[in-house]
């Protein structure tokens, strides 16, 4: 009896590949001339991780029909380029690059468009630079930024990417992760195959507990010397934090006594942005 060919579906995703028996095969179209097998296999692994979730080396090897050593080398390269991460149980899952799908261009553009009026208002009210940040893996990306008009100010960070644990918005969004996901994100094994060292997990967990307890994040020179930032989360209708809304200022102008006022103003802006996003979803 011939093998049954079924489309492999993922919620709200197109059909990207087909399963034949127990193996993932290429889409039903002709491969290009001079196809590069190693590149094809790496892309197939990335697709499997994105649509199916964590896989071990042996599972990947079996699915591709290659040796474990070959699968390990392919996965190591995906980890190096941030397409995959290795969990503490040695399974591999999607990395920051593939997690960008959670913040596709359309999603990021929608967030940015909705946030800009509120960022302008914040910058005008408080005369400090205002930012909107999203998280992808262990990085934080500034998707919108409005500068203060003061001569001494923090410049626009729009488009910049920083380690999430060093930014206000990143801390706000990392604080939402369950302990096992946080530990996997900063597993020492992951940093074996990439430059840099992971943050001290105990210290980071203490910082994130403080963020959850306070409901805001304060960053005093954590990402850049001479810069202070404070931020609050922006939540979707289901309560999930989708972005961090923050103010950045030169440390020379930061006064601790102003912190409650800064946080209250940020929360008012975040709530207004959340209402706008909810109204937009209702109209869609």
Secondary structure, DSSP 8 states (H G I E B T S, - for coil): ----EEE---TT-----EEETTEEE--SS---TT--HHHHHHHHHHHHHHHH--B-HHHHHHHHT--HHHHHHHHHHHHHTTSEEE-TTS-EEE-HHHHGGGG-HHHHHHHHHHHHHHHHHHHHHH-SEEEEEEEETTEEEEEEEE--SSSS-----TT-EEEGGGSHHHHHHHTTS-HHHHHHHT-HHHHTTSSS----HHHHHHHHHHHHHHSSEEEESSSSTTEEEEEEEEE-TTS-EEEEEEEEEEGGG--GGGHHHHHHHHHHHHHHHHHHHHHHHHH-
